[in-house]
């Protein structure tokens, strides 16, 4: 058993209340692949998260990944800010201090290469509102955001989408207080003793954001232009015989689901990201349409493949 004490189903229920916003989840592979990496996968038969699974997560028997956004409500009960670049901890501490000025108590969690900052809601908040708040805060503090202005490094904000369709999952993040399979370590929150019960006590004591507070925080704000979803491109009918760049010539689909192929994002892979190997969605009907759910732009994806998008020059 890893240090931290043996978790009970009661502790699992407390964790469930804090972190679980939908029952879909991922699991971290217990064994590394040929490259020494552990990837996240979705359980077979659309298995749902249970108290027993959470208890096993807390006891280090398995490691789960959680989804922030529930597509039935388009809401999330938490926001997680992930940072794992050179100045990551400094930037998260800046964000934590600035949040405190708004009366928001954010919990800082250690991670393998940086840290995560967690903010909790009294009741689930609209993901769109959460994202407007954090992206504007980051811009005001000059904290880099991955994908913004073409940046390859910066914070990542979960939920990563404003909304999802019913069959979509969005992006998962490793569930806190579990054991990372690659390092065999548990990464704790800084605010409490390194015991499961004490960590849960600390997280439950944190002041949770109310909807009224969130509306006050974002009054008069919009999502900064550089982070808004780009309008869909109008493309001529797909012709598979036409010579043009084909993303499927460069990536291998790991599965086909909900009208998309899912594959590892080349740009994420260059940065040691995309642990589950399925950040890149490619339309089955028209593979010219592809999107990285971790925020990499098409320019970043093409550059990572050594196939930069050509700029058409006038004249």
The 8 nearest C-alpha neighbors of each residue, nearest first, counted from 0:
[[1, 2, 58, 59, 5, 4, 60, 3],
 [2, 0, 59, 3, 58, 4, 185, 178],
 [3, 1, 4, 0, 194, 193, 185, 5],
 [2, 4, 194, 195, 193, 1, 5, 196],
 [5, 3, 2, 194, 6, 195, 1, 58],
 [4, 6, 58, 7, 3, 0, 57, 195],
 [7, 5, 10, 58, 54, 57, 4, 8],
 [6, 8, 10, 9, 11, 54, 5, 12],
 [7, 9, 11, 10, 54, 12, 50, 51],
 [8, 10, 12, 7, 11, 13, 6, 14],
 [11, 9, 13, 7, 8, 12, 6, 14],
 [10, 12, 8, 14, 54, 9, 13, 53],
 [13, 11, 15, 9, 10, 14, 8, 16],
 [14, 12, 10, 16, 15, 11, 9, 17],
 [13, 15, 11, 17, 12, 16, 18, 10],
 [16, 14, 12, 19, 13, 18, 17, 11],
 [15, 17, 13, 14, 18, 19, 12, 20],
 [18, 16, 14, 15, 19, 13, 203, 119],
 [17, 19, 15, 16, 14, 20, 77, 76],
 [20, 18, 15, 21, 16, 17, 22, 65],
 [19, 21, 76, 69, 18, 67, 75, 22],
 [22, 20, 69, 23, 19, 66, 68, 67],
 [21, 23, 48, 47, 24, 20, 19, 49],
 [24, 22, 47, 21, 48, 66, 25, 45],
 [25, 23, 65, 64, 22, 48, 66, 41],
 [24, 26, 41, 64, 40, 63, 39, 42],
 [25, 27, 63, 39, 40, 62, 64, 28],
 [26, 28, 39, 62, 38, 63, 29, 37],
 [27, 29, 37, 30, 38, 39, 26, 31],
 [30, 28, 180, 27, 31, 37, 61, 181],
 [31, 29, 28, 37, 32, 180, 36, 181],
 [30, 32, 37, 36, 35, 33, 29, 28],
 [31, 33, 35, 34, 36, 37, 30, 38],
 [32, 34, 35, 31, 36, 30, 37, 38],
 [35, 33, 32, 36, 31, 37, 38, 30],
 [34, 36, 31, 32, 33, 37, 181, 30],
 [37, 35, 31, 32, 34, 38, 181, 33],
 [36, 38, 31, 28, 181, 30, 27, 32],
 [39, 37, 275, 274, 28, 27, 36, 40],
 [38, 40, 275, 27, 26, 25, 274, 28],
 [41, 39, 25, 26, 275, 42, 27, 38],
 [40, 42, 25, 26, 43, 24, 39, 45],
 [43, 41, 46, 45, 40, 25, 44, 26],
 [42, 44, 45, 46, 41, 40, 47, 25],
 [43, 45, 46, 42, 47, 41, 23, 24],
 [46, 44, 43, 42, 47, 23, 41, 24],
 [45, 47, 44, 42, 43, 48, 23, 24],
 [48, 46, 22, 23, 45, 49, 24, 42],
 [47, 49, 22, 52, 23, 24, 46, 50],
 [50, 48, 52, 51, 47, 53, 22, 54],
 [49, 51, 53, 52, 11, 54, 12, 8],
 [50, 52, 54, 49, 53, 55, 8, 11],
 [53, 51, 55, 49, 54, 50, 56, 48],
 [52, 54, 56, 50, 55, 51, 11, 57],
 [55, 53, 51, 11, 57, 56, 52, 8],
 [56, 54, 58, 60, 52, 53, 57, 61],
 [55, 57, 53, 61, 62, 59, 54, 177],
 [58, 56, 54, 177, 55, 59, 6, 176],
 [57, 59, 55, 56, 60, 6, 5, 54],
 [60, 58, 178, 56, 61, 57, 177, 55],
 [59, 61, 55, 58, 56, 62, 57, 178],
 [62, 60, 56, 59, 55, 63, 27, 26],
 [61, 63, 56, 27, 177, 26, 178, 59],
 [64, 62, 26, 25, 174, 27, 173, 56],
 [63, 65, 173, 25, 174, 172, 171, 24],
 [66, 64, 171, 24, 172, 174, 173, 67],
 [65, 67, 171, 68, 170, 24, 172, 21],
 [68, 66, 158, 75, 157, 20, 65, 69],
 [69, 67, 75, 74, 158, 66, 73, 70],
 [68, 70, 73, 71, 21, 74, 72, 20],
 [71, 69, 73, 163, 165, 72, 164, 68],
 [70, 72, 69, 73, 165, 74, 164, 163],
 [71, 73, 74, 70, 69, 125, 68, 75],
 [74, 72, 70, 162, 69, 125, 71, 126],
 [75, 73, 125, 124, 126, 72, 123, 68],
 [74, 76, 123, 68, 124, 67, 77, 126],
 [75, 77, 123, 120, 119, 122, 124, 20],
 [78, 76, 119, 118, 75, 120, 79, 67],
 [77, 79, 118, 157, 117, 158, 119, 80],
 [78, 80, 117, 157, 116, 156, 81, 115],
 [81, 79, 156, 116, 115, 155, 157, 154],
 [80, 82, 115, 155, 154, 79, 114, 156],
 [83, 81, 154, 87, 113, 114, 84, 115],
 [82, 84, 113, 112, 87, 114, 81, 85],
 [83, 85, 87, 86, 82, 152, 113, 153],
 [86, 84, 87, 83, 88, 113, 112, 89],
 [87, 85, 89, 88, 84, 90, 83, 82],
 [88, 86, 84, 82, 90, 83, 89, 85],
 [87, 89, 91, 90, 86, 92, 113, 114],
 [90, 88, 92, 86, 87, 91, 93, 94],
 [91, 89, 93, 87, 88, 92, 142, 94],
 [90, 92, 94, 88, 93, 89, 95, 87],
 [91, 93, 95, 89, 94, 90, 96, 88],
 [94, 92, 90, 96, 91, 95, 97, 89],
 [93, 95, 91, 97, 92, 96, 98, 90],
 [96, 94, 92, 98, 93, 97, 105, 91],
 [97, 95, 99, 93, 94, 98, 92, 100],
 [96, 98, 94, 100, 99, 95, 93, 101],
 [99, 97, 103, 95, 101, 100, 96, 94],
 [98, 100, 102, 103, 96, 101, 97, 104],
 [99, 101, 97, 98, 102, 96, 103, 95],
 [102, 100, 99, 98, 103, 97, 216, 104],
 [101, 103, 99, 100, 104, 98, 206, 208],
 [104, 102, 99, 98, 101, 105, 208, 206],
 [103, 105, 99, 206, 205, 102, 106, 118],
 [106, 104, 118, 117, 95, 103, 116, 107],
 [105, 107, 117, 116, 108, 118, 104, 188],
 [108, 106, 116, 188, 115, 189, 117, 105],
 [109, 107, 188, 115, 114, 187, 116, 189],
 [108, 110, 114, 186, 187, 188, 115, 113],
 [111, 109, 114, 113, 112, 186, 108, 115],
 [110, 112, 113, 109, 114, 186, 182, 83],
 [113, 111, 83, 110, 114, 84, 82, 109],
 [114, 112, 83, 110, 82, 111, 87, 88],
 [113, 115, 109, 110, 108, 82, 81, 88],
 [116, 114, 81, 108, 80, 107, 82, 109],
 [115, 117, 107, 80, 79, 106, 108, 105],
 [118, 116, 79, 106, 105, 78, 115, 107],
 [117, 119, 105, 78, 77, 79, 106, 116],
 [120, 118, 77, 207, 76, 208, 78, 117],
 [121, 119, 208, 207, 76, 122, 77, 123],
 [120, 122, 207, 209, 208, 119, 123, 76],
 [121, 123, 120, 76, 124, 209, 210, 208],
 [124, 122, 76, 75, 74, 120, 121, 125],
 [125, 123, 74, 75, 126, 76, 122, 210],
 [124, 126, 74, 127, 128, 73, 75, 129],
 [125, 127, 74, 129, 161, 128, 75, 73],
 [126, 128, 161, 130, 125, 129, 131, 162],
 [127, 129, 131, 125, 130, 126, 132, 217],
 [130, 128, 126, 132, 127, 131, 133, 125],
 [129, 131, 127, 133, 132, 128, 134, 126],
 [132, 130, 222, 128, 134, 129, 133, 135],
 [133, 131, 129, 130, 135, 217, 134, 136],
 [132, 134, 136, 130, 135, 131, 137, 129],
 [135, 133, 137, 136, 131, 132, 130, 138],
 [136, 134, 138, 137, 133, 132, 131, 139],
 [135, 137, 133, 139, 134, 138, 132, 140],
 [138, 136, 142, 134, 140, 135, 139, 141],
 [137, 139, 141, 135, 140, 136, 142, 134],
 [138, 140, 136, 137, 141, 135, 142, 134],
 [139, 141, 137, 142, 138, 136, 93, 94],
 [142, 140, 138, 139, 137, 143, 136, 90],
 [141, 143, 137, 140, 138, 90, 144, 153],
 [144, 142, 153, 141, 154, 145, 137, 152],
 [145, 143, 153, 154, 147, 146, 155, 142],
 [146, 144, 153, 152, 150, 147, 151, 154],
 [145, 147, 150, 149, 295, 294, 151, 144],
 [146, 148, 149, 144, 150, 145, 225, 226],
 [149, 147, 150, 146, 225, 145, 226, 144],
 [148, 150, 146, 147, 151, 296, 299, 145],
 [151, 149, 146, 145, 152, 147, 148, 153],
 [150, 152, 145, 146, 149, 153, 295, 270],
 [153, 151, 145, 150, 84, 144, 154, 143],
 [152, 154, 145, 144, 143, 82, 155, 151],
 [153, 155, 82, 144, 81, 145, 143, 80],
 [156, 154, 81, 80, 145, 144, 82, 153],
 [155, 157, 80, 159, 158, 79, 81, 154],
 [158, 156, 159, 79, 78, 67, 80, 155],
 [157, 159, 67, 160, 68, 156, 126, 78],
 [158, 160, 157, 156, 170, 169, 161, 293],
 [161, 159, 162, 158, 169, 163, 126, 127],
 [162, 160, 127, 126, 159, 163, 130, 73],
 [161, 163, 73, 160, 70, 126, 164, 127],
 [164, 162, 70, 167, 165, 73, 160, 169],
 [163, 165, 167, 166, 70, 162, 168, 71],
 [164, 166, 70, 167, 163, 71, 168, 69],
 [167, 165, 164, 257, 168, 163, 70, 256],
 [168, 166, 164, 165, 163, 169, 70, 257],
 [169, 167, 170, 166, 66, 163, 68, 23],
 [168, 170, 167, 171, 292, 160, 159, 66],
 [171, 169, 66, 168, 159, 292, 172, 293],
 [170, 172, 66, 65, 64, 169, 173, 67],
 [173, 171, 64, 65, 174, 66, 170, 157],
 [174, 172, 64, 63, 65, 175, 171, 62],
 [173, 175, 64, 65, 63, 172, 177, 176],
 [176, 174, 177, 173, 186, 187, 108, 188],
 [177, 175, 185, 187, 186, 57, 174, 178],
 [178, 176, 57, 56, 175, 62, 185, 59],
 [177, 179, 185, 59, 184, 183, 180, 62],
 [180, 178, 183, 184, 181, 182, 185, 177],
 [179, 181, 183, 182, 29, 178, 37, 27],
 [182, 180, 179, 183, 37, 36, 31, 184],
 [181, 183, 184, 179, 180, 111, 178, 185],
 [184, 182, 180, 179, 181, 178, 185, 1],
 [185, 183, 182, 178, 179, 186, 180, 1],
 [184, 186, 178, 177, 176, 179, 187, 183],
 [187, 185, 109, 110, 176, 184, 108, 188],
 [186, 188, 108, 109, 176, 189, 185, 193],
 [189, 187, 108, 107, 190, 109, 191, 106],
 [188, 190, 191, 107, 108, 187, 109, 106],
 [191, 189, 188, 201, 106, 192, 107, 198],
 [190, 192, 198, 189, 197, 201, 193, 188],
 [193, 191, 194, 197, 198, 190, 189, 195],
 [192, 194, 3, 191, 187, 195, 198, 197],
 [193, 195, 3, 197, 196, 192, 198, 4],
 [194, 196, 198, 3, 197, 199, 4, 193],
 [195, 197, 199, 198, 194, 200, 10, 4],
 [198, 196, 200, 194, 199, 195, 192, 191],
 [197, 199, 195, 201, 200, 196, 191, 194],
 [200, 198, 202, 196, 201, 197, 203, 195],
 [199, 201, 197, 203, 198, 202, 196, 204],
 [202, 200, 198, 204, 199, 203, 191, 197],
 [203, 201, 199, 205, 204, 200, 198, 106],
 [202, 204, 200, 201, 205, 199, 17, 206],
 [205, 203, 201, 202, 200, 206, 199, 207],
 [204, 206, 202, 203, 104, 207, 201, 105],
 [205, 207, 104, 204, 208, 103, 119, 203],
 [206, 208, 120, 121, 119, 205, 209, 103],
 [209, 207, 120, 121, 212, 119, 206, 210],
 [208, 210, 212, 121, 211, 120, 213, 207],
 [209, 211, 213, 212, 214, 124, 208, 122],
 [212, 210, 214, 209, 213, 215, 208, 216],
 [213, 211, 215, 209, 210, 214, 216, 208],
 [212, 214, 216, 210, 215, 211, 217, 209],
 [215, 213, 211, 217, 212, 216, 218, 210],
 [214, 216, 212, 218, 213, 217, 211, 210],
 [215, 217, 213, 214, 218, 212, 132, 101],
 [218, 216, 220, 214, 215, 132, 219, 213],
 [217, 219, 215, 220, 216, 214, 213, 221],
 [218, 220, 217, 221, 216, 215, 214, 222],
 [221, 219, 217, 218, 222, 131, 135, 132],
 [222, 220, 223, 131, 219, 217, 135, 224],
 [221, 223, 131, 227, 224, 226, 220, 134],
 [224, 222, 225, 226, 221, 227, 135, 134],
 [223, 225, 227, 226, 222, 221, 228, 147],
 [226, 224, 223, 227, 147, 148, 222, 228],
 [227, 225, 224, 223, 147, 228, 222, 146],
 [226, 228, 224, 225, 229, 222, 223, 230],
 [229, 227, 230, 226, 225, 231, 224, 160],
 [228, 230, 227, 231, 232, 226, 225, 224],
 [231, 229, 232, 228, 227, 233, 226, 234],
 [230, 232, 229, 233, 228, 234, 288, 289],
 [233, 231, 234, 230, 229, 288, 235, 287],
 [232, 234, 231, 235, 230, 236, 288, 287],
 [235, 233, 232, 236, 237, 287, 231, 288],
 [234, 236, 237, 233, 238, 232, 285, 287],
 [237, 235, 238, 234, 285, 233, 239, 284],
 [238, 236, 285, 235, 239, 234, 287, 284],
 [237, 239, 240, 241, 236, 235, 285, 242],
 [240, 238, 241, 237, 242, 285, 243, 286],
 [241, 239, 238, 242, 237, 243, 245, 244],
 [242, 240, 239, 238, 243, 237, 244, 245],
 [243, 241, 240, 244, 239, 245, 238, 237],
 [242, 244, 241, 245, 240, 239, 287, 246],
 [243, 245, 246, 242, 287, 306, 248, 247],
 [246, 244, 247, 248, 243, 287, 286, 249],
 [245, 247, 248, 249, 250, 244, 286, 287],
 [248, 246, 249, 250, 245, 251, 286, 252],
 [249, 247, 246, 245, 250, 251, 244, 252],
 [248, 250, 247, 246, 251, 304, 245, 265],
 [251, 249, 247, 248, 246, 252, 262, 263],
 [252, 250, 262, 253, 247, 249, 263, 248],
 [251, 253, 262, 261, 254, 260, 250, 255],
 [254, 252, 262, 261, 251, 277, 255, 260],
 [253, 255, 252, 261, 260, 256, 262, 259],
 [254, 256, 260, 259, 261, 258, 257, 253],
 [255, 257, 259, 258, 260, 254, 261, 166],
 [258, 256, 259, 166, 255, 167, 260, 283],
 [259, 257, 256, 283, 282, 260, 255, 284],
 [260, 258, 282, 283, 281, 256, 257, 255],
 [259, 261, 255, 281, 252, 280, 254, 283],
 [260, 262, 280, 277, 252, 254, 279, 253],
 [263, 261, 252, 277, 279, 253, 251, 276],
 [262, 264, 276, 277, 279, 278, 265, 273],
 [263, 265, 279, 267, 266, 278, 268, 262],
 [266, 264, 268, 267, 303, 300, 263, 269],
 [265, 267, 300, 269, 303, 268, 264, 299],
 [268, 266, 272, 264, 270, 269, 265, 273],
 [269, 267, 271, 265, 272, 270, 266, 264],
 [270, 268, 266, 267, 271, 265, 303, 272],
 [269, 271, 267, 268, 272, 266, 151, 152],
 [272, 270, 268, 269, 267, 273, 274, 266],
 [271, 273, 267, 268, 270, 274, 269, 266],
 [274, 272, 276, 275, 267, 278, 268, 263],
 [275, 273, 38, 276, 272, 39, 37, 36],
 [274, 276, 39, 38, 273, 277, 40, 278],
 [277, 275, 263, 273, 274, 262, 278, 38],
 [278, 276, 262, 263, 261, 279, 275, 273],
 [277, 279, 292, 291, 264, 263, 273, 276],
 [278, 280, 291, 264, 262, 277, 261, 290],
 [279, 281, 261, 290, 289, 260, 259, 291],
 [282, 280, 289, 260, 259, 286, 288, 261],
 [281, 283, 259, 286, 285, 284, 288, 289],
 [284, 282, 259, 285, 258, 286, 260, 281],
 [283, 285, 282, 286, 258, 259, 237, 281],
 [284, 286, 282, 287, 283, 288, 237, 281],
 [287, 285, 282, 288, 281, 283, 284, 289],
 [288, 286, 285, 289, 245, 246, 282, 281],
 [289, 287, 286, 282, 285, 281, 290, 280],
 [290, 288, 281, 280, 282, 287, 286, 279],
 [289, 291, 280, 279, 292, 281, 288, 297],
 [292, 290, 279, 293, 278, 295, 294, 280],
 [291, 293, 278, 294, 290, 279, 170, 169],
 [294, 292, 291, 295, 278, 170, 159, 267],
 [293, 295, 292, 146, 291, 296, 145, 159],
 [296, 294, 146, 291, 299, 293, 266, 300],
 [295, 297, 299, 298, 294, 300, 146, 291],
 [296, 298, 300, 299, 301, 295, 290, 289],
 [297, 299, 301, 296, 300, 302, 308, 307],
 [298, 300, 302, 296, 297, 301, 266, 295],
 [301, 299, 266, 297, 303, 302, 298, 265],
 [300, 302, 307, 306, 304, 298, 303, 299],
 [303, 301, 307, 305, 299, 304, 300, 306],
 [302, 304, 300, 266, 301, 305, 265, 299],
 [305, 303, 301, 306, 302, 300, 265, 249],
 [304, 306, 302, 303, 307, 301, 300, 308],
 [305, 307, 301, 304, 302, 308, 303, 244],
 [308, 306, 302, 301, 305, 309, 298, 304],
 [307, 309, 298, 310, 301, 306, 302, 297],
 [310, 308, 307, 311, 306, 312, 298, 301],
 [309, 311, 312, 308, 307, 313, 298, 306],
 [310, 312, 309, 313, 308, 314, 307, 298],
 [313, 311, 310, 314, 309, 308, 307, 298],
 [312, 314, 311, 310, 309, 308, 307, 298],
 [313, 312, 311, 310, 309, 308, 307, 243]]
